[in-house]
Amino acid sequence: MKYSLYFGLRTLFILVLLSSCRSEPAETITFLTVPTEANSSEPNLHKANDGTIYLSWIETNADKSNTLLLSTLNDDNSWSTPKTIANGTGWFVNWADFPSITSFGDNGLAAHYLDKSADDTYAYDVKLILSNDNGNTWEKAFIPHTDNTNTEHGFVSKVATNDGNFLAVWLDGRQMAYAEKDSTITKEMTIRSAIINKDGILLNEYLLDSRVCDCCQTDAAMTKNGAIVVYRDRSEDEIRDIYYVRQINNEWTEPKPIFNDNWHIVGCPVNGAAISTKENTVAVVWFTMANNTPKVKVVFSKDNGETFGEPINIGVDPMGRVDIEILEDGSALVSWMDIVEDSTVIQLQKVGADGTLSELITLTESSESRSSGFPRMVLKDDKAYLTWTNVGEENLSIKTAVINTKNLK
């Protein structure tokens, strides 16, 4: 969970290369005002099938309680008056393990946040909370994992299924507690999932992988053949590469690597993969420091994730914190955080499946601190919408912008 190793690998050659290819056309980017209060962080975006774009975030109140809020994007690119999803005390609010919203069924929304279960730093539960009227009212929150251990549960992904339910995926530390009572059990983080209906009932629960990296984000998407989940694995030799599993005919496949970077790291890099799907195409982006060289890599599949091509390298001196969306032409728009001329910036680039790269677009300057979080992105028509946390001198605040992808050359 340390980033100091990411910042010592800049070279003059790379900086000169950047100055020759970087582009920041003003007409491409429009910044949107967000109706948030002070000390707002952990923003996320979701686009529903009907085109509605939802922005969620956490506000930390003066009494140290927390509120999870929701806003929708209006036709004029303004954000609606926020609505409260949930509030309370004792939440686990973390720069890397952030809430999200997912639409499902006819009028369903599923949100989640993290709630402390004991005094230990990483003892917290996932709390899911549902709305069946497009976010106007919310039901009582519930816990999707059934182990009742005071261990880490988080890094949640959610995606709608084709039967009106949704899939929830999370990292699960229950084996840490089991190992305390049974010496034959190894202390390992697992990744688990459940199918949940609109009433909050767990229809099925699955173990996807019995040994994974402790604190890298997961991501999930639907293909024509079923769900696909990406995450960072952890081998017995501390190789922590990106793996995936697919749900085919209601059965989960064995875990497979997206690509064997062979990144050996004794500790979690807190840098997960992101995935996007469209028609038969799957695109995945991730960060690696294999061979002590920071890289952001993009890979495409044309057969719903059955096979993947060779990775395409992008970025200057990347920190990771990636996201990806597939564009109408089958290419992908990628966002990540980069170090350029000693400044931390949010970068975007269009990546073709054949390796073609557009000019770099620098969205904005950011901060290398953990508080700056992970920029998130959704795509609607030819517009990409991004949100991120701005680190001010006194408070954290939420920023959003829209990018005209037609201007990416």
Stockholm file with secondary structure:
# STOCKHOLM 1.0

chainA/1-409         MKYSLYFGLRTLFILVLLSSCRSEPAETITFLTVPTEANSSEPNLHKANDGTIYLSWIETNADKSNTLLLSTLNDDNSWSTPKTIANGTGWFVNWADFPSITSFGDNGLAAHYLDKSADDTYAYDVKLILSNDNGNTWEKAFIPHTDNTNTEHGFVSKVATNDGNFLAVWLDGRQMAYAEKDSTITKEMTIRSAIINKDGILLNEYLLDSRVCDCCQTDAAMTKNGAIVVYRDRSEDEIRDIYYVRQINNEWTEPKPIFNDNWHIVGCPVNGAAISTKENTVAVVWFTMANNTPKVKVVFSKDNGETFGEPINIGVDPMGRVDIEILEDGSALVSWMDIVEDSTVIQLQKVGADGTLSELITLTESSESRSSGFPRMVLKDDKAYLTWTNVGEENLSIKTAVINTKNLK
#=GR chainA/1-409 SS CCCGGGGSCCCHHHHHHHHHHEECCGGGEEEECCCCCSSEEEEEEEECTTSCEEEEEEEECTTSCEEEEEEEBCTTSCBCCCEEEEEESSBCCCSSSCCEEEEETTTEEEEEEEEECSSSTTCEEEEEEEESSTTSSCCCCBCSCCCCCSSBEEEEEEEECTTSCEEEEEEECHHHHHHHHCTTSCCCEEEEEEEECTTCCEEEEEEEEEEECSSCCCEEEEETTEEEEEEEBCCTTCBCCEEEEEEETTEECCCEESCCCCCBCSSCCCCCCEEEEETTEEEEEEEECGGGCCEEEEEEESSTTSSCCCCEEECSSEEEEEEEEECTTSCEEEEEEEEETTEEEEEEEEECTTSCBCCEEEEEECCSSGGGCCCEEEEETTEEEEEEEEECSSCEEEEEEEEEGGGCC
#=GC SS_cons         CCCGGGGSCCCHHHHHHHHHHEECCGGGEEEECCCCCSSEEEEEEEECTTSCEEEEEEEECTTSCEEEEEEEBCTTSCBCCCEEEEEESSBCCCSSSCCEEEEETTTEEEEEEEEECSSSTTCEEEEEEEESSTTSSCCCCBCSCCCCCSSBEEEEEEEECTTSCEEEEEEECHHHHHHHHCTTSCCCEEEEEEEECTTCCEEEEEEEEEEECSSCCCEEEEETTEEEEEEEBCCTTCBCCEEEEEEETTEECCCEESCCCCCBCSSCCCCCCEEEEETTEEEEEEEECGGGCCEEEEEEESSTTSSCCCCEEECSSEEEEEEEEECTTSCEEEEEEEEETTEEEEEEEEECTTSCBCCEEEEEECCSSGGGCCCEEEEETTEEEEEEEEECSSCEEEEEEEEEGGGCC
//
